Amino acid sequence: MMITFDGLDEAIVNGFPKDESYVIVYDRGQIIDILVEEEGMSYEDADEFASFNIDCLYAGEFTPIIHTEYEGEGYE
């Protein structure tokens, strides 16, 4: 079993084996870019959509991982 998000294949950055399948890793910035470019959302709407519909999704042990670059201050 492998879970992917429809229309977001360009945001896949990696995958790693788990049991006899894979867990897919998506880049959140690329997800936002796709939502803006393909769906015509504003950046703010795409960010809000991703926050409520993608980031918090849990679909079992093969739920995709959403990778986010940390951009805050004080990170070392």
Order of alpha helices (4+ residues) and beta strands (2+ residues): beta-beta-alpha-alpha-beta
